[in-house]
């Protein structure tokens, strides 16, 4: 009698557009936590190169999603990690980025004001810390984590951040919490 192969659930594809290599490393960190929890997801990090502001990043993501749909199928969930500090430079383009994202079922995760501040909020006692701008965020992160270098690979991030640190941020960042829910990492609720 032949053995039946074990049933493996279909992995849910999740598209995560990334402003830079630092975000790509962070998505890889989230992927390790999803694998540790045996969650049937596939996190697809897409570096949105050649895009200089929020609108051009969303436009680039829409183009990539259309291209990927012809080869890989559609993504059930779509997100983009972006720095919030660029919104003030061109608020009209930022609003157009929000509209285009909504039209294409893409959820924007605004890192306020930047990725370094987002990483800072992973540290105990810093979850509500909101530096006013990117230079202050960089200095605050450096004080908290002197070994931080941009960009960090997932293995280096994991040496400093565990799943509880990620959950700490999800409790204060609703847009980020939506990404964790899509992945199935819901220990923060």
Backbone as numpy.savetxt, mean C-alpha at the origin, in Angstrom:
# Nx Ny Nz CAx CAy CAz Cx Cy Cz
-6.71 -47.17 -6.03 -7.54 -46.00 -6.03 -6.65 -44.75 -6.03
-6.97 -43.80 -6.90 -6.19 -42.57 -7.00 -6.60 -41.58 -5.92
-5.62 -40.90 -5.42 -5.87 -39.86 -4.43 -6.36 -38.59 -5.12
-7.26 -37.94 -4.47 -7.71 -36.65 -4.97 -6.75 -35.58 -4.49
-6.48 -34.67 -5.37 -5.61 -33.55 -4.98 -6.35 -32.67 -3.97
-5.60 -32.14 -3.06 -6.20 -31.25 -2.07 -6.76 -30.02 -2.77
-7.90 -29.57 -2.29 -8.51 -28.37 -2.87 -7.76 -27.13 -2.41
-7.32 -26.37 -3.36 -6.66 -25.11 -3.06 -7.58 -23.98 -3.49
-7.90 -23.09 -2.59 -8.78 -22.00 -2.97 -8.11 -21.08 -4.00
-8.92 -20.56 -4.90 -8.43 -19.61 -5.90 -7.90 -18.37 -5.18
-6.72 -17.93 -5.55 -6.15 -16.75 -4.91 -6.78 -15.48 -5.48
-7.18 -14.60 -4.60 -7.81 -13.34 -4.98 -6.72 -12.37 -5.42
-6.78 -11.87 -6.66 -5.76 -10.92 -7.11 -6.07 -9.51 -6.61
-5.06 -8.86 -6.05 -5.20 -7.50 -5.54 -4.11 -6.64 -6.16
-4.52 -5.62 -6.87 -3.60 -4.69 -7.52 -3.28 -3.56 -6.53
-1.99 -3.28 -6.36 -1.58 -2.18 -5.50 -0.55 -1.34 -6.26
-1.01 -0.19 -6.74 -0.11 0.74 -7.41 0.78 1.41 -6.38
2.05 1.58 -6.73 3.02 2.12 -5.78 3.72 3.34 -6.36
3.79 4.37 -5.56 4.45 5.61 -5.97 5.95 5.40 -6.16
6.55 4.57 -5.31 8.00 4.36 -5.40 8.39 2.98 -4.92
9.70 2.73 -4.95 10.24 1.43 -4.52 9.96 1.15 -3.05
9.89 2.21 -2.23 9.60 2.01 -0.81 8.24 1.37 -0.62
7.27 1.82 -1.38 5.93 1.23 -1.29 5.93 -0.20 -1.81
6.70 -0.48 -2.84 6.79 -1.85 -3.37 7.33 -2.78 -2.28
8.36 -2.34 -1.56 8.89 -3.14 -0.45 7.85 -3.35 0.64
7.06 -2.32 0.90 6.02 -2.43 1.93 4.94 -3.42 1.51
4.55 -3.39 0.23 3.55 -4.36 -0.26 4.10 -5.78 -0.13
5.38 -5.96 -0.40 6.00 -7.28 -0.22 5.93 -7.71 1.24
6.08 -6.76 2.17 5.93 -7.07 3.59 4.50 -7.55 3.87
3.51 -6.85 3.36 2.12 -7.28 3.55 1.89 -8.67 2.97
2.53 -8.95 1.84 2.40 -10.26 1.22 2.96 -11.36 2.13
4.06 -11.08 2.83 4.60 -12.10 3.76 3.62 -12.36 4.90
2.96 -11.31 5.40 1.98 -11.51 6.46 0.78 -12.31 5.95
0.37 -12.05 4.71 -0.75 -12.80 4.13 -0.37 -14.27 3.96
0.85 -14.53 3.52 1.30 -15.93 3.37 1.41 -16.61 4.74
1.91 -15.88 5.75 2.00 -16.44 7.10 0.63 -16.87 7.61
-0.40 -16.12 7.22 -1.77 -16.42 7.66 -2.49 -17.36 6.70
-1.79 -17.88 5.68 -2.36 -18.78 4.68 -3.60 -18.19 4.01
-3.53 -16.92 3.69 -4.65 -16.26 3.02 -4.54 -16.45 1.52
-5.64 -16.78 0.86 -5.60 -17.05 -0.59 -5.67 -15.75 -1.41
-4.61 -14.96 -1.32 -4.54 -13.72 -2.07 -3.22 -13.64 -2.83
-3.23 -12.84 -3.87 -2.00 -12.53 -4.59 -1.92 -11.01 -4.68
-0.91 -10.42 -4.00 -0.71 -8.98 -4.04 0.20 -8.65 -5.21
-0.33 -7.88 -6.13 0.43 -7.49 -7.31 0.83 -6.03 -7.16
2.10 -5.79 -6.82 2.61 -4.43 -6.65 3.08 -3.92 -8.00
2.56 -2.78 -8.39 2.92 -2.17 -9.67 3.58 -0.82 -9.40
4.85 -0.70 -9.76 5.55 0.56 -9.62 5.06 1.48 -10.74
4.49 2.60 -10.36 3.90 3.53 -11.33 4.96 4.54 -11.78
5.92 4.04 -12.53 7.03 4.88 -12.99 6.54 5.87 -14.05
7.24 6.96 -14.14 6.91 7.96 -15.15 5.69 8.78 -14.80
5.26 8.70 -13.56 4.08 9.44 -13.14 4.49 10.38 -12.01
4.31 11.69 -12.21 4.86 12.64 -11.26 3.90 13.24 -10.27
2.61 13.10 -10.47 1.65 13.66 -9.53 0.49 12.68 -9.39
-0.43 12.93 -8.44 -1.51 11.96 -8.23 -2.32 11.62 -9.48
-2.67 12.61 -10.28 -3.47 12.32 -11.48 -2.70 11.45 -12.46
-1.44 11.78 -12.71 -0.67 10.96 -13.66 -0.45 9.55 -13.12
-0.37 9.38 -11.79 -0.24 8.04 -11.22 -1.52 7.22 -11.44
-2.66 7.85 -11.22 -3.92 7.14 -11.43 -4.08 6.82 -12.92
-3.75 7.76 -13.79 -3.82 7.49 -15.24 -2.92 6.31 -15.60
-1.72 6.29 -15.06 -0.78 5.19 -15.32 -1.34 3.87 -14.81
-1.95 3.90 -13.62 -2.54 2.68 -13.05 -3.68 2.17 -13.93
-4.51 3.07 -14.42 -5.63 2.67 -15.29 -5.09 2.00 -16.56
-4.06 2.58 -17.15 -3.45 1.98 -18.35 -2.89 0.60 -18.04
-2.18 0.47 -16.91 -1.59 -0.82 -16.54 -2.67 -1.86 -16.27
-3.73 -1.45 -15.60 -4.83 -2.38 -15.31 -5.47 -2.87 -16.60
-5.65 -1.99 -17.57 -6.21 -2.40 -18.86 -5.29 -3.39 -19.56
-4.00 -3.10 -19.53 -3.02 -4.00 -20.15 -2.99 -5.35 -19.43
-2.97 -5.33 -18.12 -2.92 -6.57 -17.35 -4.19 -7.39 -17.49
-5.32 -6.74 -17.68 -6.59 -7.47 -17.83 -6.56 -8.38 -19.05
-5.87 -7.97 -20.10 -5.81 -8.80 -21.30 -4.91 -10.02 -21.10
-4.00 -9.96 -20.14 -3.07 -11.06 -19.91 -3.38 -11.88 -18.66
-3.87 -11.22 -17.61 -4.03 -11.89 -16.33 -5.46 -11.95 -15.85
-6.35 -11.23 -16.50 -7.71 -11.12 -16.00 -7.84 -9.87 -15.14
-9.00 -9.69 -14.57 -9.23 -8.48 -13.78 -8.84 -8.70 -12.32
-8.61 -7.61 -11.65 -8.27 -7.63 -10.24 -9.53 -7.35 -9.44
-9.81 -8.17 -8.46 -11.00 -7.98 -7.63 -10.90 -6.69 -6.81
-9.70 -6.38 -6.34 -9.47 -5.18 -5.55 -8.34 -4.38 -6.19
-8.48 -3.04 -6.13 -7.48 -2.15 -6.73 -7.21 -0.99 -5.77
-5.93 -0.77 -5.50 -5.51 0.30 -4.59 -4.31 1.01 -5.18
-4.09 2.24 -4.72 -2.84 2.96 -5.03 -2.38 3.63 -3.74
-1.12 3.42 -3.39 -0.47 4.11 -2.26 0.17 5.38 -2.80
-0.25 6.54 -2.27 0.29 7.82 -2.74 0.54 8.77 -1.58
1.56 9.60 -1.76 1.86 10.63 -0.76 0.85 11.77 -0.88
0.39 12.21 0.26 -0.60 13.28 0.34 0.02 14.66 0.14
1.33 14.79 0.33 1.96 16.11 0.29 1.90 16.77 -1.08
1.61 16.01 -2.12 1.52 16.59 -3.47 0.15 17.18 -3.78
-0.83 16.90 -2.93 -2.19 17.39 -3.19 -2.23 18.91 -3.18
-1.54 19.55 -2.25 -1.57 21.01 -2.13 -0.93 21.70 -3.34
-0.01 21.01 -4.00 0.67 21.60 -5.16 -0.26 21.77 -6.35
-1.21 20.87 -6.51 -2.16 20.94 -7.63 -3.48 20.31 -7.19
-4.26 21.02 -6.37 -5.51 20.45 -5.85 -6.50 20.04 -6.93
-6.52 20.77 -8.05 -7.44 20.41 -9.14 -7.06 19.06 -9.75
-5.78 18.82 -9.93 -5.33 17.52 -10.47 -5.57 16.40 -9.46
-5.42 16.71 -8.17 -5.69 15.71 -7.14 -7.17 15.33 -7.15
-8.04 16.31 -7.32 -9.48 16.02 -7.38 -9.81 15.20 -8.63
-9.17 15.52 -9.75 -9.37 14.72 -10.96 -8.85 13.29 -10.76
-7.78 13.14 -9.99 -7.24 11.81 -9.68 -8.26 11.02 -8.87
-8.88 11.66 -7.90 -9.91 10.98 -7.09 -11.08 10.53 -7.96
-11.51 11.40 -8.87 -12.63 11.08 -9.75 -12.28 9.91 -10.67
-11.11 9.98 -11.30 -10.69 8.90 -12.20 -10.54 7.59 -11.44
-10.02 7.65 -10.23 -9.89 6.43 -9.42 -11.26 5.84 -9.13
-12.21 6.67 -8.72 -13.58 6.17 -8.45 -14.17 5.54 -9.70
-14.00 6.18 -10.84 -14.56 5.67 -12.10 -13.98 4.31 -12.48
-12.79 4.01 -11.98 -12.12 2.75 -12.31 -12.02 1.81 -11.12
-12.84 2.04 -10.10 -12.90 1.19 -8.91 -11.53 1.01 -8.25
-10.80 2.10 -8.18 -9.50 2.11 -7.52 -9.64 2.90 -6.22
-9.19 2.30 -5.13 -9.21 2.98 -3.84 -7.85 3.62 -3.59
-7.86 4.90 -3.29 -6.62 5.62 -3.02 -6.31 5.56 -1.53
-5.06 5.26 -1.23 -4.58 5.27 0.14 -3.59 6.43 0.22
-4.03 7.53 0.83 -3.20 8.71 0.94 -2.30 8.58 2.17
-1.00 8.56 1.94 -0.02 8.51 3.02 0.23 9.96 3.45
-0.18 10.29 4.66 -0.15 11.69 5.10 1.05 11.96 5.98
1.95 12.86 5.65 2.05 13.50 4.34 2.83 12.68 3.33
3.52 11.60 3.80 4.38 10.83 2.90 4.59 9.42 3.47
5.31 8.60 2.72 5.54 7.21 3.12 6.32 7.12 4.43
7.28 8.02 4.65 8.06 7.98 5.88 7.17 8.22 7.10
6.21 9.12 6.99 5.27 9.35 8.09 4.39 8.13 8.31
4.01 7.49 7.21 3.22 6.26 7.29 4.02 5.18 8.04
5.29 5.03 7.72 6.14 4.06 8.42 6.33 4.44 9.88
6.45 5.72 10.16 6.60 6.19 11.53 5.42 5.73 12.39
4.21 5.77 11.84 3.01 5.40 12.59 2.97 3.91 12.96
3.86 3.10 12.41 3.95 1.69 12.79 4.63 1.50 14.15
5.33 2.50 14.61 6.10 2.39 15.85 5.21 2.66 17.06
5.44 1.89 18.09 4.66 1.99 19.32 4.66 3.42 19.85
3.47 3.93 20.11 3.33 5.28 20.61 3.35 6.36 19.54
3.51 5.98 18.30 3.59 6.95 17.20 2.42 6.81 16.22
1.45 5.97 16.53 0.37 5.69 15.58 -0.46 6.91 15.19
-0.52 7.92 16.03 -1.28 9.12 15.69 -0.37 10.31 15.37
0.92 10.08 15.29 1.86 11.16 15.00 1.69 11.61 13.55
1.49 12.90 13.35 1.27 13.47 12.02 2.26 14.61 11.77
3.45 14.30 11.28 4.39 15.37 10.95 3.76 16.29 9.91
4.08 17.60 9.97 3.43 18.55 9.07 3.86 18.45 7.62
5.06 17.91 7.37 5.55 17.82 5.99 6.56 16.68 5.88
7.00 16.43 4.65 7.91 15.31 4.39 9.27 15.46 5.09
9.91 16.64 5.08 11.19 16.73 5.79 11.07 16.41 7.27
10.02 16.92 7.92 9.82 16.61 9.34 9.51 15.14 9.55
8.78 14.54 8.63 8.48 13.11 8.73 9.76 12.29 8.64
10.63 12.65 7.70 11.90 11.94 7.55 12.76 12.03 8.80
12.81 13.22 9.38 13.61 13.39 10.61 13.00 12.60 11.78
11.68 12.62 11.90 11.01 11.88 12.98 11.24 10.38 12.83
11.16 9.88 11.60 11.40 8.45 11.37 12.86 8.11 11.68
13.76 8.98 11.29 15.18 8.73 11.56 15.47 8.67 13.07
14.80 9.53 13.85 14.98 9.48 15.31 14.45 8.16 15.87
13.33 7.69 15.32 12.71 6.46 15.80 13.45 5.22 15.29
13.98 5.33 14.07 14.59 4.20 13.39 15.86 4.67 12.66
16.96 4.82 13.39 18.19 5.37 12.78 18.73 4.55 11.61
18.41 3.27 11.54 18.93 2.41 10.46 18.08 2.49 9.19
16.99 3.23 9.20 16.11 3.30 8.03 16.85 3.91 6.84
16.74 3.25 5.71 17.28 3.75 4.45 16.21 3.52 3.39
16.09 4.46 2.51 15.07 4.40 1.46 15.69 3.86 0.19
15.08 2.90 -0.48 13.93 2.08 -0.10 14.37 0.87 0.72
13.44 0.34 1.48 13.71 -0.84 2.31 13.02 -2.05 1.69
13.72 -3.16 1.68 13.14 -4.41 1.22 12.25 -4.99 2.31
11.35 -5.87 1.93 10.42 -6.47 2.88 11.13 -7.13 4.05
12.23 -7.80 3.79 12.94 -8.49 4.87 13.48 -7.50 5.90
13.93 -6.33 5.43 14.42 -5.31 6.36 13.28 -4.65 7.12
12.16 -4.44 6.44 10.98 -3.89 7.12 10.48 -4.86 8.18
10.48 -6.15 7.85 9.97 -7.15 8.78 10.84 -7.27 10.03
12.10 -6.97 9.90 12.98 -7.01 11.07 12.57 -5.95 12.08
11.86 -4.93 11.62 11.46 -3.82 12.49 9.96 -3.81 12.79
9.15 -4.36 11.88 7.70 -4.27 12.00 7.06 -5.65 11.98
6.18 -5.88 12.93 5.42 -7.13 12.92 3.98 -6.82 12.52
3.15 -7.85 12.50 1.75 -7.66 12.09 1.02 -6.74 13.04
1.39 -6.75 14.31 0.74 -5.84 15.26 1.01 -4.38 14.92
2.19 -4.09 14.42 2.51 -2.72 13.99 1.62 -2.31 12.82
1.41 -3.24 11.91 0.53 -2.98 10.75 -0.90 -2.74 11.24
-1.36 -3.55 12.17 -2.71 -3.37 12.72 -2.84 -2.04 13.45
-1.78 -1.59 14.11 -1.80 -0.31 14.81 -2.12 0.82 13.83
-1.51 0.77 12.66 -1.75 1.79 11.64 -3.17 1.67 11.09
-3.64 0.46 10.88 -4.99 0.26 10.33 -6.06 0.85 11.25
-5.78 0.87 12.53 -6.76 1.43 13.48 -6.92 2.93 13.35
-5.94 3.61 12.77 -6.01 5.07 12.64 -6.05 5.55 11.19
-5.93 4.63 10.24 -5.94 4.96 8.81 -7.02 4.16 8.10
-8.24 4.71 7.96 -9.35 3.95 7.37 -9.09 3.47 5.94
-8.40 4.26 5.13 -8.11 3.85 3.75 -7.19 2.62 3.75
-6.21 2.61 4.62 -5.30 1.48 4.75 -6.03 0.27 5.31
-6.94 0.51 6.25 -7.72 -0.59 6.82 -8.51 -1.32 5.73
-9.00 -0.57 4.73 -9.74 -1.19 3.62 -8.85 -2.15 2.85
-7.58 -1.81 2.66 -6.64 -2.72 1.99 -6.45 -3.98 2.81
-6.24 -3.83 4.12 -6.05 -5.01 4.96 -7.28 -5.91 4.94
-8.47 -5.32 4.94 -9.69 -6.13 4.85 -9.74 -6.90 3.54
-9.37 -6.26 2.45 -9.36 -6.94 1.15 -8.39 -8.11 1.16
-7.27 -7.94 1.83 -6.27 -9.02 1.93 -6.77 -10.13 2.84
-7.55 -9.77 3.86 -8.02 -10.74 4.85 -7.28 -10.62 6.17
-6.47 -9.60 6.31 -5.74 -9.34 7.56 -6.62 -8.44 8.42
-7.43 -9.03 9.27 -8.45 -8.26 10.00 -8.25 -8.29 11.51
-7.07 -8.60 11.98 -6.82 -8.67 13.41 -6.86 -7.33 14.13
-7.03 -6.25 13.39 -7.09 -4.92 14.00 -8.51 -4.54 14.42
-9.50 -5.29 13.96 -10.90 -4.93 14.21 -11.39 -5.48 15.53
